[in-house]
Amino acid sequence: MRMIRVIVNGEEREYDEKEYPNFSDLWNEVAPDDMVITKLVINGNEVPISKMDEVMKAKFEGGEIVEMTFKSVGEAAIDLIDEALDYIASIREHIELLALNISKLDPQGGLKNFQKLIEGITALENMRKSMVKLTRRDVKEMNLEDTYEEVKGIFEGVNTALDARDYDELARILKEEFPKVLEFYRTFLEKSKVRIMEMFNTSEREG
């Protein structure tokens, strides 16, 4: 008999692979109610949470070691917000250099990095929408409605500059106006974090 070693939030148990032929069967047995998985490691290899649908179909052969970390919805949301806030702080430090690269130093490289920036902002916007669903508070309830409209106007300017291939104007927007975009997302996420802590009685953790 080959057993599956399962470690959930540090607690280890063994399961017969014959009783749990695939991951979804095991998941139904061990996943705590009202919690979300934040880390999955199988045989020492971390599996992206985005791949969970694929993992659910995987079959066990026996002898696997499965480590899973679960957190409450509130804790998981706060972790995501903290990561996003760190990302925003990092972008703030490099935004002027990016603008300078686009306009003068390295236009080609600057535009590639700008594309990565847009992908990051898109991720922030998707997170904002997720937080709205969780907290039921959007820009209006947070007194950020006017700021959000201003942010959308900034992106219209970005699109206009890109369409015209006016990279000097794009650089100007990045340097002078884009900090407002970053400040909007920072403020929105900070307010969402406070709301989540109130909803889930989650104390801010140290470290």
C-alpha positions, 0 to 999 in steps of 0.5 A: 500500500502506497500512502499519500502524505498530506500536510495541511497548515503544518499538520500531517496525515496519510491517505490511501491512494486507492481511496483517493485516486485523484486530487479532487477526491483528496481535496474534498476530504482535507480542504477546510470550509470557508478558507482559500488555498494560498500555497500548494506544493506537490513533491517539493514543486510549488504549483501556481494556484491559477493551475488548480483546475488542472490539478483537480484532474490529476491522478495519484500514483501513491507516495506523493507528498502534498503540502497545502496552506489555507487562509481565511478569505480575509487573511488571503485578501489582505496578503494580496493587497499587501503584495499589490501595495509593495508593487505600487511602491516599486513602480513609484520609484522607477516611473521617472526613469521609465519616462526618461527611457521612453523619451530619450535614453532607450525608447525600445526598451522603455516601451517594452517596460511600459507594456509590463507596467500596463499589464501590472495596472490591469492586474491592479484593476482586476484586483480592485473589481475583486475587492468591490465584490468582497467589500461591496464598496466601490469608488463611490462609497470610498469617495474616490469617484472623481479620482477614478474618472480622472484616472480613466482620463489619463489612460485615454491620454495614454492611448492617444499618445500611443496611437500617434506614436508621440512618445514624448507626450507618453513620457510626459504623462508617465512623469506628470500624471501617472503618479495620480493613477498609482495613488488612486490604486494605493488609496483604494486598496488601503481603504479596502484593507481597512474594510476587510479587517473590519469585516473579518475581525482580522488584526494587521499582522507584523512581519 
